[in-house]
Structure formats: structure tokens, C-alpha cells
Amino acid sequence: MTAIQYFWSHPLAEQVREEGREQGLEQGKAEAKAEMVLHILEWRGIPVPDTVRRRVETCTDLDQLEAWAQRAVHATDAAELFAGE
């Protein structure tokens, strides 16, 4: 039983937990930004095809999602998010 308790307090285990927390936070941020991009389009009455929805939802690059959110504010078509790419 001591070995199990030791493992959880071991610095390596603490490092792995911290890395997992950071990764989870980044993933959560990306999911929230992707959701916001899609909401902006939907609020503006712009139809979002499944191909666009999948591309936005699978993106994990926070800078790219931010750029798409800015484009979504002015876009007249969902495909305009990807203009110039």
C-alpha cells in the first residue's frame, strides 16, 4: 500500500498531472473558440455547412481560431473563414 501512495506523491506523477491539466485547459480553450466562431456565423444568419463545421471544430490552433472568429464577424458566407488559405 505504501508504494501506491508513494507513486501519487512522486514528482514524476505530479508532473504528469500538471501536463494533463495544461493540455486539458488548452483543449478547452480551443473548443470554446471554435464554438464561438460557429455561434457568430449562426447569430448572423449565415448557414454553416458540415464541412465548415468539422474544420472549425477539429482545429486546435488558438491563433487560427481567433483569425476565423474575426473573419466570421464580417463574412457573408461561411467559406469566407478560410479565404486565402
Backbone as XML, in Angstrom:
<?xml version="1.0"?>
<chain id="A" units="angstrom">
  <residue number="1" name="MET">
    <atom name="N" x="0.822" y="-1.187" z="0.000"/>
    <atom name="CA" x="0.000" y="0.000" z="0.000"/>
    <atom name="C" x="0.870" y="1.256" z="0.000"/>
  </residue>
  <residue number="2" name="THR">
    <atom name="N" x="2.001" y="1.208" z="0.600"/>
    <atom name="CA" x="2.878" y="2.368" z="0.646"/>
    <atom name="C" x="3.355" y="2.750" z="-0.753"/>
  </residue>
  <residue number="3" name="ALA">
    <atom name="N" x="3.608" y="1.763" z="-1.592"/>
    <atom name="CA" x="4.095" y="2.047" z="-2.944"/>
    <atom name="C" x="3.059" y="2.828" z="-3.741"/>
  </residue>
  <residue number="4" name="ILE">
    <atom name="N" x="1.803" y="2.506" z="-3.591"/>
    <atom name="CA" x="0.757" y="3.216" z="-4.310"/>
    <atom name="C" x="0.672" y="4.656" z="-3.830"/>
  </residue>
  <residue number="5" name="GLN">
    <atom name="N" x="0.698" y="4.846" z="-2.534"/>
    <atom name="CA" x="0.652" y="6.211" z="-2.001"/>
    <atom name="C" x="1.884" y="6.998" z="-2.443"/>
  </residue>
  <residue number="6" name="TYR">
    <atom name="N" x="3.034" y="6.323" z="-2.478"/>
    <atom name="CA" x="4.255" y="6.983" z="-2.895"/>
    <atom name="C" x="4.162" y="7.426" z="-4.348"/>
  </residue>
  <residue number="7" name="PHE">
    <atom name="N" x="3.611" y="6.581" z="-5.214"/>
    <atom name="CA" x="3.500" y="6.916" z="-6.624"/>
    <atom name="C" x="2.745" y="8.220" z="-6.824"/>
  </residue>
  <residue number="8" name="TRP">
    <atom name="N" x="1.647" y="8.399" z="-6.134"/>
    <atom name="CA" x="0.821" y="9.588" z="-6.326"/>
    <atom name="C" x="1.497" y="10.855" z="-5.832"/>
  </residue>
  <residue number="9" name="SER">
    <atom name="N" x="2.435" y="10.719" z="-4.920"/>
    <atom name="CA" x="3.126" y="11.913" z="-4.432"/>
    <atom name="C" x="4.502" y="12.073" z="-5.075"/>
  </residue>
  <residue number="10" name="HIS">
    <atom name="N" x="4.856" y="11.173" z="-5.951"/>
    <atom name="CA" x="6.144" y="11.232" z="-6.634"/>
    <atom name="C" x="6.170" y="12.444" z="-7.577"/>
  </residue>
  <residue number="11" name="PRO">
    <atom name="N" x="7.304" y="13.130" z="-7.683"/>
    <atom name="CA" x="7.395" y="14.304" z="-8.564"/>
    <atom name="C" x="7.024" y="14.004" z="-10.019"/>
  </residue>
  <residue number="12" name="LEU">
    <atom name="N" x="7.357" y="12.827" z="-10.503"/>
    <atom name="CA" x="7.003" y="12.484" z="-11.878"/>
    <atom name="C" x="5.488" y="12.417" z="-12.045"/>
  </residue>
  <residue number="13" name="ALA">
    <atom name="N" x="4.800" y="11.818" z="-11.072"/>
    <atom name="CA" x="3.341" y="11.747" z="-11.135"/>
    <atom name="C" x="2.739" y="13.147" z="-11.079"/>
  </residue>
  <residue number="14" name="GLU">
    <atom name="N" x="3.307" y="14.002" z="-10.255"/>
    <atom name="CA" x="2.817" y="15.385" z="-10.170"/>
    <atom name="C" x="3.040" y="16.115" z="-11.493"/>
  </residue>
  <residue number="15" name="GLN">
    <atom name="N" x="4.176" y="15.865" z="-12.128"/>
    <atom name="CA" x="4.473" y="16.492" z="-13.421"/>
    <atom name="C" x="3.481" y="16.020" z="-14.485"/>
  </residue>
  <residue number="16" name="VAL">
    <atom name="N" x="3.202" y="14.735" z="-14.508"/>
    <atom name="CA" x="2.258" y="14.184" z="-15.485"/>
    <atom name="C" x="0.870" y="14.780" z="-15.266"/>
  </residue>
  <residue number="17" name="ARG">
    <atom name="N" x="0.449" y="14.904" z="-14.000"/>
    <atom name="CA" x="-0.862" y="15.506" z="-13.719"/>
    <atom name="C" x="-0.901" y="16.966" z="-14.180"/>
  </residue>
  <residue number="18" name="GLU">
    <atom name="N" x="0.168" y="17.704" z="-13.937"/>
    <atom name="CA" x="0.213" y="19.114" z="-14.336"/>
    <atom name="C" x="0.165" y="19.245" z="-15.861"/>
  </residue>
  <residue number="19" name="GLU">
    <atom name="N" x="0.900" y="18.395" z="-16.549"/>
    <atom name="CA" x="0.878" y="18.424" z="-18.020"/>
    <atom name="C" x="-0.518" y="18.104" z="-18.537"/>
  </residue>
  <residue number="20" name="GLY">
    <atom name="N" x="-1.177" y="17.166" z="-17.891"/>
    <atom name="CA" x="-2.541" y="16.813" z="-18.279"/>
    <atom name="C" x="-3.505" y="17.968" z="-18.062"/>
  </residue>
  <residue number="21" name="ARG">
    <atom name="N" x="-3.339" y="18.673" z="-16.946"/>
    <atom name="CA" x="-4.187" y="19.841" z="-16.669"/>
    <atom name="C" x="-3.977" y="20.916" z="-17.732"/>
  </residue>
  <residue number="22" name="GLU">
    <atom name="N" x="-2.709" y="21.190" z="-18.053"/>
    <atom name="CA" x="-2.401" y="22.213" z="-19.058"/>
    <atom name="C" x="-2.966" y="21.830" z="-20.424"/>
  </residue>
  <residue number="23" name="GLN">
    <atom name="N" x="-2.808" y="20.563" z="-20.770"/>
    <atom name="CA" x="-3.337" y="20.089" z="-22.047"/>
    <atom name="C" x="-4.855" y="20.196" z="-22.072"/>
  </residue>
  <residue number="24" name="GLY">
    <atom name="N" x="-5.494" y="19.877" z="-20.972"/>
    <atom name="CA" x="-6.943" y="19.991" z="-20.878"/>
    <atom name="C" x="-7.410" y="21.427" z="-21.002"/>
  </residue>
  <residue number="25" name="LEU">
    <atom name="N" x="-6.669" y="22.354" z="-20.389"/>
    <atom name="CA" x="-7.019" y="23.770" z="-20.488"/>
    <atom name="C" x="-6.900" y="24.268" z="-21.925"/>
  </residue>
  <residue number="26" name="GLU">
    <atom name="N" x="-5.819" y="23.888" z="-22.602"/>
    <atom name="CA" x="-5.637" y="24.295" z="-23.997"/>
    <atom name="C" x="-6.741" y="23.723" z="-24.873"/>
  </residue>
  <residue number="27" name="GLN">
    <atom name="N" x="-7.083" y="22.473" z="-24.638"/>
    <atom name="CA" x="-8.146" y="21.844" z="-25.420"/>
    <atom name="C" x="-9.471" y="22.553" z="-25.163"/>
  </residue>
  <residue number="28" name="GLY">
    <atom name="N" x="-9.729" y="22.893" z="-23.920"/>
    <atom name="CA" x="-10.958" y="23.606" z="-23.583"/>
    <atom name="C" x="-11.021" y="24.977" z="-24.231"/>
  </residue>
  <residue number="29" name="LYS">
    <atom name="N" x="-9.896" y="25.670" z="-24.272"/>
    <atom name="CA" x="-9.853" y="26.981" z="-24.922"/>
    <atom name="C" x="-10.153" y="26.853" z="-26.412"/>
  </residue>
  <residue number="30" name="ALA">
    <atom name="N" x="-9.553" y="25.851" z="-27.043"/>
    <atom name="CA" x="-9.778" y="25.648" z="-28.480"/>
    <atom name="C" x="-11.235" y="25.306" z="-28.749"/>
  </residue>
  <residue number="31" name="GLU">
    <atom name="N" x="-11.816" y="24.456" z="-27.930"/>
    <atom name="CA" x="-13.227" y="24.100" z="-28.118"/>
    <atom name="C" x="-14.129" y="25.317" z="-27.942"/>
  </residue>
  <residue number="32" name="ALA">
    <atom name="N" x="-13.822" y="26.147" z="-26.966"/>
    <atom name="CA" x="-14.634" y="27.348" z="-26.724"/>
    <atom name="C" x="-14.521" y="28.329" z="-27.885"/>
  </residue>
  <residue number="33" name="LYS">
    <atom name="N" x="-13.308" y="28.514" z="-28.403"/>
    <atom name="CA" x="-13.142" y="29.438" z="-29.533"/>
    <atom name="C" x="-13.837" y="28.908" z="-30.781"/>
  </residue>
  <residue number="34" name="ALA">
    <atom name="N" x="-13.728" y="27.608" z="-31.014"/>
    <atom name="CA" x="-14.389" y="27.012" z="-32.176"/>
    <atom name="C" x="-15.895" y="27.198" z="-32.064"/>
  </residue>
  <residue number="35" name="GLU">
    <atom name="N" x="-16.412" y="26.979" z="-30.884"/>
    <atom name="CA" x="-17.851" y="27.163" z="-30.655"/>
    <atom name="C" x="-18.250" y="28.615" z="-30.908"/>
  </residue>
  <residue number="36" name="MET">
    <atom name="N" x="-17.416" y="29.546" z="-30.496"/>
    <atom name="CA" x="-17.707" y="30.964" z="-30.692"/>
    <atom name="C" x="-17.726" y="31.320" z="-32.176"/>
  </residue>
  <residue number="37" name="VAL">
    <atom name="N" x="-16.772" y="30.791" z="-32.946"/>
    <atom name="CA" x="-16.744" y="31.051" z="-34.392"/>
    <atom name="C" x="-18.063" y="30.609" z="-35.015"/>
  </residue>
  <residue number="38" name="LEU">
    <atom name="N" x="-18.495" y="29.403" z="-34.673"/>
    <atom name="CA" x="-19.737" y="28.872" z="-35.243"/>
    <atom name="C" x="-20.951" y="29.665" z="-34.773"/>
  </residue>
  <residue number="39" name="HIS">
    <atom name="N" x="-20.939" y="30.081" z="-33.513"/>
    <atom name="CA" x="-22.056" y="30.884" z="-32.998"/>
    <atom name="C" x="-22.151" y="32.229" z="-33.706"/>
  </residue>
  <residue number="40" name="ILE">
    <atom name="N" x="-21.019" y="32.855" z="-33.942"/>
    <atom name="CA" x="-21.035" y="34.154" z="-34.628"/>
    <atom name="C" x="-21.710" y="34.013" z="-35.990"/>
  </residue>
  <residue number="41" name="LEU">
    <atom name="N" x="-21.323" y="32.985" z="-36.728"/>
    <atom name="CA" x="-21.941" y="32.764" z="-38.041"/>
    <atom name="C" x="-23.436" y="32.505" z="-37.904"/>
  </residue>
  <residue number="42" name="GLU">
    <atom name="N" x="-23.795" y="31.651" z="-36.960"/>
    <atom name="CA" x="-25.205" y="31.311" z="-36.774"/>
    <atom name="C" x="-26.013" y="32.528" z="-36.321"/>
  </residue>
  <residue number="43" name="TRP">
    <atom name="N" x="-25.471" y="33.342" z="-35.418"/>
    <atom name="CA" x="-26.175" y="34.541" z="-34.946"/>
    <atom name="C" x="-26.396" y="35.524" z="-36.085"/>
  </residue>
  <residue number="44" name="ARG">
    <atom name="N" x="-25.468" y="35.529" z="-37.020"/>
    <atom name="CA" x="-25.585" y="36.441" z="-38.154"/>
    <atom name="C" x="-26.464" y="35.865" z="-39.256"/>
  </residue>
  <residue number="45" name="GLY">
    <atom name="N" x="-26.991" y="34.666" z="-39.046"/>
    <atom name="CA" x="-27.883" y="34.049" z="-40.017"/>
    <atom name="C" x="-27.177" y="33.423" z="-41.201"/>
  </residue>
  <residue number="46" name="ILE">
    <atom name="N" x="-25.902" y="33.125" z="-41.036"/>
    <atom name="CA" x="-25.125" y="32.527" z="-42.112"/>
    <atom name="C" x="-25.142" y="31.008" z="-41.946"/>
  </residue>
  <residue number="47" name="PRO">
    <atom name="N" x="-25.623" y="30.288" z="-42.945"/>
    <atom name="CA" x="-25.645" y="28.823" z="-42.856"/>
    <atom name="C" x="-24.226" y="28.261" z="-42.741"/>
  </residue>
  <residue number="48" name="VAL">
    <atom name="N" x="-24.074" y="27.240" z="-41.918"/>
    <atom name="CA" x="-22.767" y="26.625" z="-41.701"/>
    <atom name="C" x="-22.811" y="25.184" z="-42.221"/>
  </residue>
  <residue number="49" name="PRO">
    <atom name="N" x="-22.217" y="24.936" z="-43.388"/>
    <atom name="CA" x="-22.193" y="23.572" z="-43.921"/>
    <atom name="C" x="-21.390" y="22.635" z="-43.007"/>
  </residue>
  <residue number="50" name="ASP">
    <atom name="N" x="-21.682" y="21.359" z="-43.097"/>
    <atom name="CA" x="-20.991" y="20.377" z="-42.258"/>
    <atom name="C" x="-19.478" y="20.400" z="-42.448"/>
  </residue>
  <residue number="51" name="THR">
    <atom name="N" x="-19.020" y="20.642" z="-43.671"/>
    <atom name="CA" x="-17.566" y="20.662" z="-43.926"/>
    <atom name="C" x="-16.892" y="21.801" z="-43.161"/>
  </residue>
  <residue number="52" name="VAL">
    <atom name="N" x="-17.542" y="22.957" z="-43.144"/>
    <atom name="CA" x="-17.009" y="24.109" z="-42.408"/>
    <atom name="C" x="-17.065" y="23.810" z="-40.909"/>
  </residue>
  <residue number="53" name="ARG">
    <atom name="N" x="-18.187" y="23.287" z="-40.437"/>
    <atom name="CA" x="-18.345" y="22.968" z="-39.017"/>
    <atom name="C" x="-17.254" y="22.002" z="-38.550"/>
  </residue>
  <residue number="54" name="ARG">
    <atom name="N" x="-17.009" y="20.944" z="-39.334"/>
    <atom name="CA" x="-15.990" y="19.957" z="-38.951"/>
    <atom name="C" x="-14.600" y="20.581" z="-38.913"/>
  </residue>
  <residue number="55" name="ARG">
    <atom name="N" x="-14.298" y="21.406" z="-39.905"/>
    <atom name="CA" x="-12.962" y="22.023" z="-39.943"/>
    <atom name="C" x="-12.749" y="22.935" z="-38.742"/>
  </residue>
  <residue number="56" name="VAL">
    <atom name="N" x="-13.749" y="23.698" z="-38.393"/>
    <atom name="CA" x="-13.638" y="24.598" z="-37.242"/>
    <atom name="C" x="-13.558" y="23.797" z="-35.948"/>
  </residue>
  <residue number="57" name="GLU">
    <atom name="N" x="-14.411" y="22.802" z="-35.804"/>
    <atom name="CA" x="-14.450" y="22.025" z="-34.560"/>
    <atom name="C" x="-13.193" y="21.191" z="-34.330"/>
  </residue>
  <residue number="58" name="THR">
    <atom name="N" x="-12.491" y="20.814" z="-35.389"/>
    <atom name="CA" x="-11.295" y="19.992" z="-35.221"/>
    <atom name="C" x="-10.008" y="20.815" z="-35.129"/>
  </residue>
  <residue number="59" name="CYS">
    <atom name="N" x="-10.107" y="22.107" z="-35.321"/>
    <atom name="CA" x="-8.928" y="22.968" z="-35.232"/>
    <atom name="C" x="-8.501" y="23.125" z="-33.772"/>
  </residue>
  <residue number="60" name="THR">
    <atom name="N" x="-7.206" y="23.006" z="-33.516"/>
    <atom name="CA" x="-6.678" y="23.179" z="-32.159"/>
    <atom name="C" x="-5.734" y="24.380" z="-32.061"/>
  </residue>
  <residue number="61" name="ASP">
    <atom name="N" x="-5.545" y="25.073" z="-33.163"/>
    <atom name="CA" x="-4.656" y="26.239" z="-33.210"/>
    <atom name="C" x="-5.431" y="27.474" z="-32.744"/>
  </residue>
  <residue number="62" name="LEU">
    <atom name="N" x="-5.105" y="27.972" z="-31.565"/>
    <atom name="CA" x="-5.841" y="29.102" z="-30.993"/>
    <atom name="C" x="-5.724" y="30.360" z="-31.851"/>
  </residue>
  <residue number="63" name="ASP">
    <atom name="N" x="-4.560" y="30.589" z="-32.444"/>
    <atom name="CA" x="-4.389" y="31.772" z="-33.293"/>
    <atom name="C" x="-5.255" y="31.677" z="-34.548"/>
  </residue>
  <residue number="64" name="GLN">
    <atom name="N" x="-5.324" y="30.478" z="-35.124"/>
    <atom name="CA" x="-6.158" y="30.280" z="-36.310"/>
    <atom name="C" x="-7.624" y="30.487" z="-35.971"/>
  </residue>
  <residue number="65" name="LEU">
    <atom name="N" x="-8.056" y="29.949" z="-34.841"/>
    <atom name="CA" x="-9.449" y="30.112" z="-34.423"/>
    <atom name="C" x="-9.774" y="31.582" z="-34.174"/>
  </residue>
  <residue number="66" name="GLU">
    <atom name="N" x="-8.830" y="32.328" z="-33.635"/>
    <atom name="CA" x="-9.031" y="33.760" z="-33.409"/>
    <atom name="C" x="-9.196" y="34.484" z="-34.745"/>
  </residue>
  <residue number="67" name="ALA">
    <atom name="N" x="-8.369" y="34.130" z="-35.712"/>
    <atom name="CA" x="-8.470" y="34.745" z="-37.047"/>
    <atom name="C" x="-9.827" y="34.427" z="-37.670"/>
  </residue>
  <residue number="68" name="TRP">
    <atom name="N" x="-10.274" y="33.183" z="-37.530"/>
    <atom name="CA" x="-11.573" y="32.806" z="-38.083"/>
    <atom name="C" x="-12.704" y="33.546" z="-37.377"/>
  </residue>
  <residue number="69" name="ALA">
    <atom name="N" x="-12.578" y="33.761" z="-36.074"/>
    <atom name="CA" x="-13.614" y="34.498" z="-35.342"/>
    <atom name="C" x="-13.713" y="35.928" z="-35.863"/>
  </residue>
  <residue number="70" name="GLN">
    <atom name="N" x="-12.564" y="36.543" z="-36.127"/>
    <atom name="CA" x="-12.570" y="37.899" z="-36.660"/>
    <atom name="C" x="-13.186" y="37.939" z="-38.057"/>
  </residue>
  <residue number="71" name="ARG">
    <atom name="N" x="-12.884" y="36.943" z="-38.869"/>
    <atom name="CA" x="-13.465" y="36.878" z="-40.210"/>
    <atom name="C" x="-14.970" y="36.616" z="-40.149"/>
  </residue>
  <residue number="72" name="ALA">
    <atom name="N" x="-15.391" y="35.827" z="-39.164"/>
    <atom name="CA" x="-16.815" y="35.485" z="-39.037"/>
    <atom name="C" x="-17.669" y="36.722" z="-38.803"/>
  </residue>
  <residue number="73" name="VAL">
    <atom name="N" x="-17.094" y="37.724" z="-38.182"/>
    <atom name="CA" x="-17.832" y="38.959" z="-37.902"/>
    <atom name="C" x="-18.213" y="39.679" z="-39.187"/>
  </residue>
  <residue number="74" name="HIS">
    <atom name="N" x="-17.387" y="39.556" z="-40.221"/>
    <atom name="CA" x="-17.610" y="40.288" z="-41.463"/>
    <atom name="C" x="-18.008" y="39.395" z="-42.645"/>
  </residue>
  <residue number="75" name="ALA">
    <atom name="N" x="-17.963" y="38.092" z="-42.465"/>
    <atom name="CA" x="-18.223" y="37.164" z="-43.570"/>
    <atom name="C" x="-19.674" y="37.224" z="-44.027"/>
  </residue>
  <residue number="76" name="THR">
    <atom name="N" x="-19.870" y="36.969" z="-45.304"/>
    <atom name="CA" x="-21.235" y="36.850" z="-45.840"/>
    <atom name="C" x="-21.535" y="35.394" z="-46.183"/>
  </residue>
  <residue number="77" name="ASP">
    <atom name="N" x="-20.493" y="34.552" z="-46.122"/>
    <atom name="CA" x="-20.627" y="33.127" z="-46.393"/>
    <atom name="C" x="-19.627" y="32.398" z="-45.486"/>
  </residue>
  <residue number="78" name="ALA">
    <atom name="N" x="-20.007" y="31.230" z="-44.985"/>
    <atom name="CA" x="-19.143" y="30.507" z="-44.041"/>
    <atom name="C" x="-17.787" y="30.161" z="-44.640"/>
  </residue>
  <residue number="79" name="ALA">
    <atom name="N" x="-17.739" y="29.912" z="-45.936"/>
    <atom name="CA" x="-16.479" y="29.554" z="-46.589"/>
    <atom name="C" x="-15.465" y="30.700" z="-46.550"/>
  </residue>
  <residue number="80" name="GLU">
    <atom name="N" x="-15.922" y="31.926" z="-46.336"/>
    <atom name="CA" x="-15.013" y="33.071" z="-46.261"/>
    <atom name="C" x="-14.058" y="32.988" z="-45.065"/>
  </residue>
  <residue number="81" name="LEU">
    <atom name="N" x="-14.383" y="32.145" z="-44.096"/>
    <atom name="CA" x="-13.468" y="31.969" z="-42.967"/>
    <atom name="C" x="-12.098" y="31.520" z="-43.441"/>
  </residue>
  <residue number="82" name="PHE">
    <atom name="N" x="-12.083" y="30.735" z="-44.499"/>
    <atom name="CA" x="-10.854" y="30.112" z="-44.970"/>
    <atom name="C" x="-10.233" y="30.847" z="-46.155"/>
  </residue>
  <residue number="83" name="ALA">
    <atom name="N" x="-10.671" y="32.047" z="-46.428"/>
    <atom name="CA" x="-10.162" y="32.823" z="-47.565"/>
    <atom name="C" x="-8.650" y="33.020" z="-47.432"/>
  </residue>
  <residue number="84" name="GLY">
    <atom name="N" x="-7.950" y="32.779" z="-48.509"/>
    <atom name="CA" x="-6.511" y="32.991" z="-48.526"/>
    <atom name="C" x="-5.709" y="31.863" z="-47.922"/>
  </residue>
  <residue number="85" name="GLU">
    <atom name="N" x="-6.338" y="30.760" z="-47.622"/>
    <atom name="CA" x="-5.584" y="29.632" z="-47.031"/>
    <atom name="C" x="-5.351" y="28.558" z="-48.048"/>
  </residue>
</chain>
